[in-house]
Amino acid sequence: FLGAGTGGSAASFARHLRHKRHLHQEGRRARVIGVDPEHSVYHACWQHHHAHGTRTTALPAPQTANPIEGIGRPCVLEAFDPAHFDDYRRIADARSQAAALWLAEHAGLEVGPSTGTAFAGLLESLALRRARGESLAGSWLLLACDHAERYATTLGDPAWRAAQQSRLAPQRAWIEAFAG
């Protein structure tokens, strides 16, 4: 589970997994699942590729700015190749932020909302597998790519968190119910 950022690191990571033919314990190849904030065009680019087999850059820019630093883009950058992802998830910004806070409180990981996006994508995938009656066994890897210190005026600020409580509380409850 990783955010695409510019697309270069994600493509390199996916190519490495394919080249080394990494397999999970059931003998199937590892899957690369991209995660993106809600105000990004990469998810739409992946959907277009998945449906039509072609990469498109002709996508409308999101109407709202992306508050998740490091991932999520208003336009498709050249390095982003949707073919490298087996699945792609759009994660609500509030869920990404709540996941980062949960990781700090429960796992001692001082990360930012980009990593929270990856963690939320992992939890959503596990929830879908559970709902379908599939096994949750296996190895799950997420790329932690931002540190909490970059968010001192938002996630690290008690006043900001209090002001965002109504937006974050339902997401935190969902995370607690599943991961708690």
Z-matrix of the N, CA and C atoms (Angstrom, degrees):
N
C 1 1.444
C 2 1.508 1 106.95
N 3 1.328 2 115.04 1 116.79
C 4 1.442 3 117.89 2 178.97
C 5 1.515 4 110.69 3 -151.25
N 6 1.324 5 113.76 4 147.51
C 7 1.449 6 119.83 5 173.30
C 8 1.514 7 108.91 6 -79.43
N 9 1.299 8 116.46 7 148.27
C 10 1.460 9 119.63 8 -174.27
C 11 1.521 10 113.29 9 -77.27
N 12 1.311 11 119.68 10 -25.98
C 13 1.463 12 119.23 11 -175.45
C 14 1.521 13 109.25 12 57.88
N 15 1.321 14 116.37 13 -122.95
C 16 1.470 15 119.23 14 175.21
C 17 1.523 16 110.69 15 -81.86
N 18 1.316 17 116.58 16 -18.80
C 19 1.457 18 121.67 17 -179.57
C 20 1.517 19 112.98 18 109.93
N 21 1.317 20 118.08 19 -23.56
C 22 1.458 21 121.82 20 -176.04
C 23 1.515 22 114.09 21 -65.18
N 24 1.322 23 117.67 22 -49.89
C 25 1.473 24 120.82 23 -179.56
C 26 1.520 25 110.88 24 -65.74
N 27 1.326 26 116.46 25 -41.44
C 28 1.469 27 120.13 26 179.36
C 29 1.526 28 110.16 27 -62.38
N 30 1.323 29 117.02 28 -43.13
C 31 1.467 30 120.51 29 179.40
C 32 1.526 31 110.64 30 -63.74
N 33 1.329 32 117.13 31 -41.78
C 34 1.468 33 120.92 32 179.18
C 35 1.523 34 110.99 33 -63.89
N 36 1.320 35 116.24 34 -43.65
C 37 1.461 36 121.05 35 179.28
C 38 1.526 37 110.12 36 -61.71
N 39 1.323 38 117.27 37 -47.27
C 40 1.468 39 121.23 38 -179.49
C 41 1.529 40 111.13 39 -64.05
N 42 1.334 41 117.16 40 -42.78
C 43 1.468 42 119.88 41 178.19
C 44 1.518 43 110.61 42 -61.11
N 45 1.337 44 117.32 43 -39.99
C 46 1.462 45 120.72 44 178.76
C 47 1.530 46 110.86 45 -60.98
N 48 1.323 47 116.55 46 -46.04
C 49 1.469 48 119.88 47 178.90
C 50 1.522 49 110.87 48 -60.49
N 51 1.337 50 116.82 49 -42.78
C 52 1.469 51 120.83 50 -179.77
C 53 1.535 52 111.09 51 -66.45
N 54 1.335 53 116.02 52 -44.27
C 55 1.455 54 121.15 53 -178.26
C 56 1.528 55 111.55 54 -62.80
N 57 1.321 56 116.23 55 -42.28
C 58 1.467 57 120.99 56 -179.36
C 59 1.523 58 111.79 57 -81.68
N 60 1.339 59 115.76 58 -6.85
C 61 1.468 60 121.68 59 -179.93
C 62 1.530 61 111.67 60 52.87
N 63 1.325 62 114.98 61 48.18
C 64 1.467 63 119.59 62 179.03
C 65 1.526 64 109.41 63 -62.86
N 66 1.299 65 114.89 64 133.65
C 67 1.462 66 121.72 65 -179.59
C 68 1.514 67 108.94 66 -119.05
N 69 1.320 68 115.99 67 147.81
C 70 1.456 69 117.13 68 171.63
C 71 1.512 70 108.53 69 -94.51
N 72 1.308 71 116.78 70 177.27
C 73 1.460 72 121.11 71 -166.56
C 74 1.520 73 114.69 72 -61.48
N 75 1.310 74 119.06 73 -19.14
C 76 1.460 75 120.23 74 179.14
C 77 1.525 76 111.29 75 -89.08
N 78 1.338 77 117.37 76 7.69
C 79 1.444 78 121.34 77 176.63
C 80 1.521 79 114.73 78 85.27
N 81 1.318 80 117.29 79 0.20
C 82 1.459 81 120.32 80 177.54
C 83 1.518 82 108.23 81 -92.88
N 84 1.322 83 115.35 82 158.54
C 85 1.459 84 118.86 83 -179.21
C 86 1.526 85 111.12 84 -70.56
N 87 1.304 86 114.78 85 154.08
C 88 1.457 87 120.32 86 176.46
C 89 1.526 88 109.04 87 -63.11
N 90 1.303 89 115.74 88 146.41
C 91 1.467 90 121.48 89 178.10
C 92 1.518 91 109.19 90 -107.03
N 93 1.308 92 115.70 91 142.19
C 94 1.460 93 121.33 92 176.41
C 95 1.524 94 107.19 93 -107.09
N 96 1.317 95 115.14 94 120.47
C 97 1.461 96 120.68 95 -177.73
C 98 1.523 97 108.21 96 -116.62
N 99 1.317 98 115.68 97 119.66
C 100 1.450 99 121.30 98 178.20
C 101 1.514 100 110.53 99 -84.95
N 102 1.309 101 115.16 100 149.72
C 103 1.464 102 121.77 101 176.11
C 104 1.522 103 107.30 102 -130.04
N 105 1.296 104 115.11 103 146.05
C 106 1.447 105 119.83 104 -177.29
C 107 1.518 106 110.35 105 -148.29
N 108 1.333 107 117.30 106 149.21
C 109 1.458 108 120.12 107 175.19
C 110 1.526 109 110.73 108 -66.55
N 111 1.295 110 115.50 109 164.55
C 112 1.465 111 119.37 110 -175.90
C 113 1.520 112 113.67 111 -66.39
N 114 1.321 113 119.11 112 -23.23
C 115 1.465 114 121.09 113 -177.68
C 116 1.523 115 110.02 114 -106.60
N 117 1.308 116 116.57 115 64.38
C 118 1.455 117 123.11 116 -178.85
C 119 1.524 118 109.09 117 -144.65
N 120 1.326 119 115.95 118 152.35
C 121 1.467 120 119.49 119 179.88
C 122 1.524 121 112.92 120 -91.88
N 123 1.332 122 118.12 121 -10.03
C 124 1.469 123 119.25 122 -175.30
C 125 1.524 124 113.47 123 -63.07
N 126 1.313 125 117.60 124 -37.20
C 127 1.461 126 119.43 125 178.61
C 128 1.526 127 109.97 126 -62.70
N 129 1.320 128 117.39 127 -43.34
C 130 1.471 129 121.25 128 178.52
C 131 1.527 130 110.57 129 -64.54
N 132 1.322 131 117.27 130 -37.56
C 133 1.471 132 120.63 131 177.38
C 134 1.528 133 109.81 132 -64.05
N 135 1.344 134 116.99 133 -43.65
C 136 1.466 135 120.13 134 178.24
C 137 1.527 136 110.27 135 -62.80
N 138 1.343 137 117.71 136 -43.76
C 139 1.468 138 120.70 137 179.23
C 140 1.526 139 110.94 138 -59.61
N 141 1.325 140 116.64 139 -43.57
C 142 1.468 141 120.42 140 179.26
C 143 1.528 142 110.10 141 -61.49
N 144 1.314 143 116.61 142 -45.09
C 145 1.467 144 120.23 143 179.20
C 146 1.519 145 110.92 144 -62.98
N 147 1.317 146 116.27 145 -43.19
C 148 1.463 147 121.29 146 -179.53
C 149 1.540 148 111.12 147 -62.43
N 150 1.325 149 116.91 148 -38.91
C 151 1.463 150 121.02 149 -177.86
C 152 1.524 151 113.21 150 -82.07
N 153 1.335 152 117.53 151 -35.24
C 154 1.471 153 120.51 152 -170.98
C 155 1.527 154 114.43 153 -117.83
N 156 1.339 155 117.25 154 -9.47
C 157 1.457 156 119.92 155 178.69
C 158 1.519 157 114.40 156 75.92
N 159 1.313 158 117.77 157 10.40
C 160 1.459 159 120.79 158 179.07
C 161 1.526 160 109.98 159 -127.49
N 162 1.302 161 115.15 160 153.96
C 163 1.467 162 121.32 161 176.99
C 164 1.522 163 107.67 162 -91.92
N 165 1.311 164 116.34 163 133.07
C 166 1.459 165 120.05 164 178.04
C 167 1.512 166 110.01 165 -122.74
N 168 1.315 167 115.30 166 145.60
C 169 1.459 168 120.53 167 172.98
C 170 1.522 169 110.01 168 -115.04
N 171 1.323 170 117.06 169 -2.26
C 172 1.465 171 122.37 170 -178.82
C 173 1.526 172 109.71 171 -86.19
N 174 1.315 173 115.68 172 71.37
C 175 1.456 174 121.61 173 -179.06
C 176 1.519 175 108.67 174 -124.08
N 177 1.323 176 117.76 175 141.51
C 178 1.464 177 118.86 176 178.94
C 179 1.532 178 110.58 177 -67.69
N 180 1.314 179 115.68 178 141.95
C 181 1.463 180 120.77 179 177.40
C 182 1.529 181 109.43 180 -68.54
N 183 1.322 182 117.51 181 145.77
C 184 1.462 183 120.60 182 176.73
C 185 1.531 184 110.69 183 -59.37
N 186 1.311 185 115.75 184 148.73
C 187 1.462 186 121.16 185 -179.11
C 188 1.524 187 112.76 186 -80.90
N 189 1.323 188 117.30 187 -15.83
C 190 1.454 189 122.48 188 -176.93
C 191 1.526 190 109.39 189 -121.04
N 192 1.303 191 116.19 190 143.61
C 193 1.464 192 120.53 191 178.28
C 194 1.520 193 110.45 192 -67.26
N 195 1.305 194 115.62 193 150.75
C 196 1.454 195 122.48 194 -179.74
C 197 1.532 196 109.70 195 -89.95
N 198 1.342 197 118.02 196 119.19
C 199 1.466 198 119.89 197 179.41
C 200 1.533 199 113.63 198 -86.32
N 201 1.323 200 117.98 199 -0.62
C 202 1.464 201 121.48 200 -177.97
C 203 1.534 202 107.88 201 -97.59
N 204 1.294 203 116.03 202 105.99
C 205 1.459 204 121.49 203 -175.14
C 206 1.528 205 111.43 204 -70.43
N 207 1.317 206 115.92 205 142.92
C 208 1.462 207 122.00 206 173.02
C 209 1.511 208 114.89 207 92.77
N 210 1.312 209 118.39 208 -27.84
C 211 1.458 210 121.12 209 177.15
C 212 1.520 211 107.97 210 -129.80
N 213 1.309 212 115.79 211 164.61
C 214 1.457 213 120.50 212 -179.42
C 215 1.510 214 110.68 213 82.52
N 216 1.285 215 116.76 214 124.13
C 217 1.453 216 121.07 215 -175.93
C 218 1.523 217 110.86 216 -132.30
N 219 1.362 218 116.68 217 149.81
C 220 1.468 219 120.51 218 176.18
C 221 1.532 220 111.99 219 -81.13
N 222 1.352 221 117.14 220 -12.53
C 223 1.469 222 121.27 221 177.06
C 224 1.524 223 107.73 222 -146.00
N 225 1.326 224 116.02 223 158.49
C 226 1.463 225 120.98 224 -178.39
C 227 1.530 226 108.33 225 -80.58
N 228 1.322 227 115.67 226 119.98
C 229 1.458 228 120.35 227 177.10
C 230 1.522 229 109.83 228 -83.67
N 231 1.312 230 115.98 229 155.54
C 232 1.467 231 122.11 230 -175.15
C 233 1.530 232 112.78 231 -57.97
N 234 1.328 233 117.58 232 -35.17
C 235 1.470 234 120.60 233 -176.69
C 236 1.520 235 113.27 234 -70.74
N 237 1.333 236 117.27 235 -19.00
C 238 1.467 237 119.31 236 -177.26
C 239 1.526 238 109.96 237 -78.20
N 240 1.324 239 115.31 238 120.88
C 241 1.460 240 121.28 239 178.09
C 242 1.528 241 108.61 240 -123.32
N 243 1.326 242 117.58 241 105.71
C 244 1.466 243 120.40 242 -176.08
C 245 1.525 244 113.29 243 -63.15
N 246 1.320 245 117.70 244 -18.14
C 247 1.464 246 120.35 245 179.98
C 248 1.526 247 112.14 246 -65.71
N 249 1.329 248 117.89 247 -19.40
C 250 1.464 249 120.92 248 -178.19
C 251 1.519 250 113.15 249 -79.94
N 252 1.323 251 117.64 250 -7.32
C 253 1.463 252 120.79 251 -176.70
C 254 1.523 253 110.65 252 -109.49
N 255 1.324 254 115.58 253 131.92
C 256 1.461 255 120.77 254 176.94
C 257 1.522 256 111.15 255 -78.25
N 258 1.306 257 116.50 256 -28.97
C 259 1.459 258 122.69 257 178.81
C 260 1.516 259 106.30 258 -152.51
N 261 1.304 260 115.35 259 162.94
C 262 1.462 261 119.92 260 -178.65
C 263 1.511 262 108.01 261 -147.78
N 264 1.316 263 117.53 262 132.59
C 265 1.460 264 121.95 263 -176.69
C 266 1.519 265 110.61 264 -121.67
N 267 1.321 266 114.65 265 134.82
C 268 1.463 267 121.13 266 171.64
C 269 1.525 268 106.58 267 -94.14
N 270 1.319 269 115.30 268 124.61
C 271 1.458 270 121.76 269 -175.33
C 272 1.528 271 109.14 270 -111.67
N 273 1.318 272 116.31 271 132.30
C 274 1.464 273 120.98 272 177.92
C 275 1.530 274 109.38 273 -60.78
N 276 1.319 275 115.94 274 138.26
C 277 1.462 276 120.71 275 -178.54
C 278 1.529 277 111.73 276 -56.54
N 279 1.320 278 117.46 277 -42.88
C 280 1.462 279 120.29 278 179.41
C 281 1.530 280 111.08 279 -62.50
N 282 1.330 281 117.85 280 -36.13
C 283 1.468 282 120.63 281 178.01
C 284 1.523 283 110.27 282 -67.89
N 285 1.330 284 117.33 283 -39.21
C 286 1.467 285 121.68 284 177.60
C 287 1.521 286 110.55 285 -61.77
N 288 1.324 287 116.38 286 -45.79
C 289 1.459 288 120.97 287 -179.42
C 290 1.530 289 110.70 288 -67.17
N 291 1.319 290 117.28 289 -42.35
C 292 1.466 291 120.87 290 178.41
C 293 1.528 292 110.94 291 -64.09
N 294 1.316 293 116.86 292 -37.05
C 295 1.467 294 120.38 293 179.27
C 296 1.523 295 110.85 294 -66.06
N 297 1.323 296 117.33 295 -39.61
C 298 1.466 297 120.35 296 177.04
C 299 1.525 298 110.47 297 -62.47
N 300 1.328 299 116.76 298 -42.82
C 301 1.466 300 120.69 299 177.66
C 302 1.524 301 111.14 300 -64.06
N 303 1.343 302 117.23 301 -40.47
C 304 1.462 303 121.11 302 179.18
C 305 1.532 304 110.34 303 -62.75
N 306 1.326 305 116.82 304 -43.34
C 307 1.472 306 120.42 305 179.54
C 308 1.525 307 111.16 306 -61.38
N 309 1.330 308 116.96 307 -37.71
C 310 1.469 309 120.14 308 178.06
C 311 1.526 310 110.79 309 -67.12
N 312 1.318 311 116.59 310 -44.37
C 313 1.465 312 121.00 311 -175.11
C 314 1.525 313 113.49 312 -75.77
N 315 1.309 314 117.96 313 -36.59
C 316 1.465 315 121.19 314 -172.36
C 317 1.519 316 115.01 315 -106.44
N 318 1.323 317 117.53 316 -22.31
C 319 1.460 318 119.80 317 -178.73
C 320 1.524 319 111.95 318 -118.40
N 321 1.336 320 116.80 319 -3.48
C 322 1.454 321 119.92 320 179.94
C 323 1.518 322 114.24 321 69.27
N 324 1.319 323 117.12 322 20.10
C 325 1.464 324 121.64 323 -179.77
C 326 1.520 325 109.35 324 -98.95
N 327 1.305 326 117.01 325 114.84
C 328 1.459 327 122.32 326 -179.76
C 329 1.521 328 108.46 327 -86.40
N 330 1.326 329 116.01 328 85.21
C 331 1.462 330 121.68 329 -175.91
C 332 1.524 331 110.26 330 -120.70
N 333 1.302 332 114.87 331 168.48
C 334 1.453 333 121.22 332 177.87
C 335 1.519 334 112.15 333 -101.60
N 336 1.320 335 116.44 334 -176.03
C 337 1.461 336 120.87 335 -174.48
C 338 1.528 337 114.81 336 -70.82
N 339 1.330 338 118.69 337 -17.36
C 340 1.462 339 119.08 338 173.98
C 341 1.526 340 109.58 339 -65.99
N 342 1.330 341 115.71 340 -45.64
C 343 1.467 342 120.06 341 174.75
C 344 1.528 343 109.65 342 -66.52
N 345 1.323 344 117.20 343 -36.60
C 346 1.463 345 120.60 344 175.62
C 347 1.520 346 111.66 345 -59.17
N 348 1.331 347 117.09 346 -36.15
C 349 1.468 348 121.15 347 177.06
C 350 1.524 349 110.23 348 -62.10
N 351 1.329 350 116.56 349 -44.50
C 352 1.471 351 120.26 350 178.99
C 353 1.528 352 110.66 351 -63.75
N 354 1.337 353 116.99 352 -43.43
C 355 1.458 354 120.45 353 179.74
C 356 1.528 355 111.07 354 -64.48
N 357 1.327 356 116.93 355 -42.73
C 358 1.469 357 120.53 356 178.04
C 359 1.534 358 110.45 357 -62.76
N 360 1.323 359 117.39 358 -39.34
C 361 1.470 360 120.37 359 176.46
C 362 1.518 361 111.75 360 -62.41
N 363 1.321 362 116.21 361 -40.81
C 364 1.461 363 120.78 362 176.23
C 365 1.521 364 110.42 363 -60.93
N 366 1.327 365 117.05 364 -47.91
C 367 1.469 366 120.23 365 -179.38
C 368 1.526 367 111.43 366 -63.30
N 369 1.336 368 117.51 367 -41.10
C 370 1.464 369 120.11 368 178.43
C 371 1.522 370 111.05 369 -62.44
N 372 1.329 371 116.98 370 -40.42
C 373 1.468 372 120.17 371 178.43
C 374 1.519 373 111.47 372 -65.12
N 375 1.316 374 116.03 373 -41.84
C 376 1.465 375 119.45 374 177.62
C 377 1.530 376 111.00 375 -64.77
N 378 1.326 377 116.78 376 -39.81
C 379 1.469 378 120.24 377 178.82
C 380 1.526 379 110.63 378 -62.97
N 381 1.330 380 117.25 379 -40.37
C 382 1.473 381 120.21 380 177.62
C 383 1.523 382 110.88 381 -65.01
N 384 1.322 383 116.65 382 -42.51
C 385 1.475 384 119.81 383 178.54
C 386 1.532 385 110.14 384 -61.98
N 387 1.317 386 116.25 385 -43.84
C 388 1.464 387 119.91 386 179.27
C 389 1.527 388 110.40 387 -61.60
N 390 1.330 389 117.45 388 -44.18
C 391 1.465 390 121.70 389 -179.20
C 392 1.527 391 111.69 390 -62.64
N 393 1.328 392 117.24 391 -30.73
C 394 1.468 393 121.33 392 178.43
C 395 1.528 394 112.24 393 -87.19
N 396 1.332 395 116.88 394 0.37
C 397 1.458 396 120.97 395 179.59
C 398 1.521 397 113.22 396 76.79
N 399 1.330 398 117.24 397 17.91
C 400 1.462 399 121.37 398 -179.98
C 401 1.522 400 110.37 399 -86.48
N 402 1.300 401 115.26 400 157.54
C 403 1.456 402 121.60 401 178.86
C 404 1.531 403 110.21 402 -68.08
N 405 1.322 404 114.87 403 145.20
C 406 1.456 405 120.46 404 174.24
C 407 1.523 406 110.66 405 -99.71
N 408 1.325 407 116.48 406 5.49
C 409 1.453 408 121.28 407 -179.69
C 410 1.521 409 110.33 408 -66.80
N 411 1.293 410 115.47 409 152.31
C 412 1.456 411 120.79 410 177.36
C 413 1.512 412 110.41 411 129.12
N 414 1.283 413 115.36 412 -177.88
C 415 1.461 414 121.99 413 177.75
C 416 1.513 415 108.34 414 -102.55
N 417 1.305 416 115.41 415 136.46
C 418 1.461 417 121.54 416 -179.37
C 419 1.523 418 106.80 417 -126.05
N 420 1.296 419 116.50 418 127.42
C 421 1.455 420 121.70 419 -176.20
C 422 1.516 421 109.51 420 -124.51
N 423 1.325 422 115.53 421 135.10
C 424 1.457 423 118.30 422 172.87
C 425 1.515 424 107.99 423 -128.99
N 426 1.315 425 114.53 424 149.93
C 427 1.448 426 120.89 425 -179.75
C 428 1.526 427 108.95 426 -91.92
N 429 1.334 428 115.92 427 115.71
C 430 1.468 429 121.75 428 177.10
C 431 1.528 430 106.90 429 -92.19
N 432 1.319 431 116.24 430 113.28
C 433 1.462 432 118.34 431 -168.72
C 434 1.525 433 115.10 432 -125.66
N 435 1.299 434 118.60 433 6.18
C 436 1.457 435 118.72 434 176.29
C 437 1.524 436 110.06 435 -143.63
N 438 1.312 437 115.25 436 149.95
C 439 1.462 438 121.60 437 -177.98
C 440 1.524 439 109.38 438 -105.69
N 441 1.299 440 116.11 439 148.58
C 442 1.470 441 122.65 440 -176.21
C 443 1.521 442 113.44 441 -61.87
N 444 1.312 443 118.38 442 -26.15
C 445 1.465 444 119.83 443 -176.78
C 446 1.525 445 112.43 444 -60.41
N 447 1.306 446 118.01 445 -25.04
C 448 1.475 447 121.55 446 178.09
C 449 1.530 448 111.56 447 -69.88
N 450 1.318 449 117.52 448 -13.56
C 451 1.466 450 122.44 449 -174.09
C 452 1.528 451 111.75 450 -116.99
N 453 1.325 452 116.05 451 33.59
C 454 1.463 453 120.98 452 -177.94
C 455 1.530 454 112.38 453 -60.27
N 456 1.333 455 117.52 454 -30.26
C 457 1.475 456 119.94 455 -177.93
C 458 1.524 457 112.62 456 -91.21
N 459 1.324 458 116.91 457 -2.90
C 460 1.474 459 119.80 458 177.01
C 461 1.521 460 108.57 459 -122.83
N 462 1.324 461 118.76 460 -94.09
C 463 1.466 462 120.97 461 -176.18
C 464 1.522 463 113.06 462 -55.51
N 465 1.323 464 117.35 463 -33.07
C 466 1.458 465 120.82 464 -178.47
C 467 1.516 466 114.93 465 -84.76
N 468 1.299 467 117.29 466 -1.89
C 469 1.464 468 121.94 467 -176.62
C 470 1.531 469 109.95 468 -104.39
N 471 1.337 470 117.52 469 115.40
C 472 1.472 471 120.17 470 -179.98
C 473 1.534 472 113.27 471 -56.33
N 474 1.317 473 117.80 472 -35.32
C 475 1.472 474 120.39 473 179.44
C 476 1.527 475 110.62 474 -67.04
N 477 1.326 476 117.04 475 -40.71
C 478 1.470 477 120.42 476 177.53
C 479 1.524 478 109.76 477 -63.07
N 480 1.344 479 116.08 478 -46.57
C 481 1.469 480 119.84 479 -179.53
C 482 1.524 481 111.04 480 -61.16
N 483 1.328 482 117.60 481 -39.65
C 484 1.473 483 120.60 482 178.45
C 485 1.527 484 110.38 483 -64.80
N 486 1.312 485 117.05 484 -40.68
C 487 1.469 486 120.54 485 179.81
C 488 1.531 487 111.41 486 -68.05
N 489 1.326 488 117.75 487 -26.12
C 490 1.463 489 122.55 488 -178.33
C 491 1.531 490 112.57 489 -96.59
N 492 1.306 491 117.95 490 3.65
C 493 1.462 492 122.73 491 -173.21
C 494 1.530 493 113.23 492 -52.60
N 495 1.329 494 117.92 493 -44.84
C 496 1.477 495 119.43 494 -177.28
C 497 1.523 496 111.41 495 -66.16
N 498 1.317 497 118.04 496 -28.66
C 499 1.458 498 122.66 497 178.86
C 500 1.526 499 111.59 498 -82.04
N 501 1.322 500 116.75 499 -38.03
C 502 1.465 501 121.02 500 -175.54
C 503 1.530 502 113.57 501 -85.55
N 504 1.327 503 117.81 502 -30.55
C 505 1.474 504 121.13 503 -174.02
C 506 1.533 505 113.73 504 -56.24
N 507 1.340 506 120.34 505 -47.03
C 508 1.467 507 118.30 506 179.43
C 509 1.538 508 112.71 507 -62.85
N 510 1.319 509 116.24 508 -34.52
C 511 1.465 510 119.77 509 179.26
C 512 1.535 511 110.72 510 -71.22
N 513 1.302 512 115.91 511 -41.20
C 514 1.467 513 119.63 512 177.38
C 515 1.528 514 110.43 513 -62.96
N 516 1.332 515 116.98 514 -39.12
C 517 1.474 516 120.51 515 177.88
C 518 1.525 517 110.31 516 -63.21
N 519 1.335 518 117.10 517 -41.50
C 520 1.479 519 120.23 518 178.77
C 521 1.516 520 110.10 519 -62.42
N 522 1.325 521 116.63 520 -44.49
C 523 1.482 522 120.68 521 179.83
C 524 1.520 523 109.65 522 -63.43
N 525 1.307 524 117.25 523 -45.77
C 526 1.487 525 120.89 524 179.17
C 527 1.513 526 111.30 525 -58.98
N 528 1.320 527 117.13 526 -43.31
C 529 1.465 528 121.53 527 -178.31
C 530 1.519 529 110.70 528 -62.61
N 531 1.310 530 116.81 529 -35.15
C 532 1.456 531 118.81 530 -176.35
C 533 1.534 532 112.24 531 -92.16
N 534 1.319 533 116.42 532 -44.88
C 535 1.471 534 119.91 533 -172.91
C 536 1.523 535 113.72 534 -99.68
N 537 1.344 536 114.67 535 -17.85
C 538 1.461 537 120.34 536 -172.92
C 539 1.471 538 114.66 537 -50.13
